[in-house]
Amino acid sequence: MKDLKRTKIKHLLQENEVGQTVNIKGWVRTKRDSKNVVFIALNDGSVIHNMQVVADPNRFGEELFKSIHTGACLSVTGEITPSQGSGQKVELAAAQIEVLGTADPEQYPLQPKKHSLEFLREIAHLRPRTNTFSAILRVRHAMAYAVHKFFNDKGFFYLHTPIITGSDAEGAGEMFRVTTLDLHNLPKNEQGGIDFTQDFFEKETNLTVSGQLEGELGAMALSEIYTFGPTFRAENSNTTRHLAEFWMIEPEMAFYDINDNMDLAEEMLKYLVQYALDNCMEDLEFLNQRALEEEKNKKQEERSEMSLLERLRFVVENDFQRLTYTEAIDILKNSNHNKKKKFQFLIEAWGADLQSEHERYLVEKHFKKPVILTNYPKEIKSFYMRENEDGKTVAAMDILFPGIGEIVGGSQREERYEKLKQRVQEIGIKEEQVWWYLDTRKFGTAPHSGFGLGFERMILFITGMGNIRDVIPFPRTPGNAEF
């Protein structure tokens, strides 16, 4: 019996194999005594549901059960039998129990009670053992797989772009520096600045803020590529929407104009949401119920009009509304929300940088469907976006979702060498930093487009969580790099 191979709890709950002798291993969620029977809820992370282990204390003796508490790890062998209680079809009648690891209830912080999300962030090494976080991590895995499947099935190539880079893709300057120099004794150049020629790469280098620029290089040879990797922003933003380390999905496509770009982004988002609905329903139902409970604690005006599952179906079932930035500004400027000064940032004139509250108003109140905004003022967008014929706007597009605001940002890229060079100079990027990027406009340039999807933003939407720190296993934020 000892040599029996472990079976995952997910498999046993799906297959309903009554009469089979099996071995399961997992962590104790709860233990309770009732009428000379001990009930142990065991979870191995393969599924949100526990396997109920039923044990006869007379068979095992009291000493064994004294070492079994919430958090302990067990190996249990026994027979699958029909469950007498409600909540599960089958349970495991224990014939053999081995304690693989104990968990002292005086010290183990995850006791069977409700814990705040703030508290759980402080014990991020243990929070995957909760229902909420195990569900989020399973959904996160499914979404990562779905991203690769979507692009692979469309013939895209997965390109690995560098983590360490000598360029700033956004021109934002909020980057983490990479260096091996002695910080207590920095070498100086003749101008009195830091002499980076003595550094490991012999130049100033940083952690990447985006794989886009290198992605474009791949697209100009392979036609259609995508990147999916970690990116870093040294923004001192302690908000529910910002992380210092997060994952980005960035496809780049040669021969795509802005309309092709929008079509692909809408298709991808619908595919990902549908994949979640098709493959993660047990976890989504749990997260939906959790979100409904959270809503009860909010003021009436702050409550969402749709449940989590309704929001997901809302994305799949609606064509995204497409309109220009100029049309959106007119709608927002003339809205009762703006006139009654309900917006924190009032819309007064063309050229305003839209905030999350404006984006959500367009999606949730005005159109009641996902929205794609195009043709933004060039002053509020990045240097690489293609300038439109009006000289004022660029061929940019942002996709806005309920509850989130912007979830995708993209554009047709500026393929004209002189135009791109001019924009690089205008915003103060040194040409020698991006010479290789400009080269692609000198040698066989072609119209091309791409977009970026922040993976955590997508997980935030699909799980219904309210804080981006709760959809990545180990969040990196200002003042916090634990675990």
Sequence and secondary structure as in RCSB ss.txt:
>XXXX:A:sequence
MKDLKRTKIKHLLQENEVGQTVNIKGWVRTKRDSKNVVFIALNDGSVIHNMQVVADPNRFGEELFKSIHTGACLS
VTGEITPSQGSGQKVELAAAQIEVLGTADPEQYPLQPKKHSLEFLREIAHLRPRTNTFSAILRVRHAMAYAVHKF
FNDKGFFYLHTPIITGSDAEGAGEMFRVTTLDLHNLPKNEQGGIDFTQDFFEKETNLTVSGQLEGELGAMALSEI
YTFGPTFRAENSNTTRHLAEFWMIEPEMAFYDINDNMDLAEEMLKYLVQYALDNCMEDLEFLNQRALEEEKNKKQ
EERSEMSLLERLRFVVENDFQRLTYTEAIDILKNSNHNKKKKFQFLIEAWGADLQSEHERYLVEKHFKKPVILTN
YPKEIKSFYMRENEDGKTVAAMDILFPGIGEIVGGSQREERYEKLKQRVQEIGIKEEQVWWYLDTRKFGTAPHSG
FGLGFERMILFITGMGNIRDVIPFPRTPGNAEF
>XXXX:A:secstr
 TT  B  HHHHHHH  TT EEEEEEEEEEEEEETTEEEEEEE SSSSS EEEEE HHHH HHHHHT  TT EEE
EEEEEEE SSSS SEEEEEEEEEEEE   TTT S  SS   HHHHHHTTTTGGGSHHHHHHHHHHHHHHHHHHHH
HHHTT EE    SEESS TTS     EE  S TTS  B TTSSB GGGSTTSS EEE S SHHHHHHHHHHHSEE
EEEEEEE      STT  SEEEEEEEEEET  HHHHHHHHHHHHHHHHHHHHHH HHHHHHHHHHHHHHHHTS G
GGS SS HHHHHHHHHHS  EEEEHHHHHHHHHTSHHHHTT SSS   STT    HHHHHIIIIIIISS EEEEE
EEGGGS TTB B TTSSEEEEEEEEETTTEEEEEEEEB   HHHHHHHHHHTT  GGGSHHHHHHHHSS   EEE
EEEEHHHHHHHHHT S GGGSSSS  BTTB   
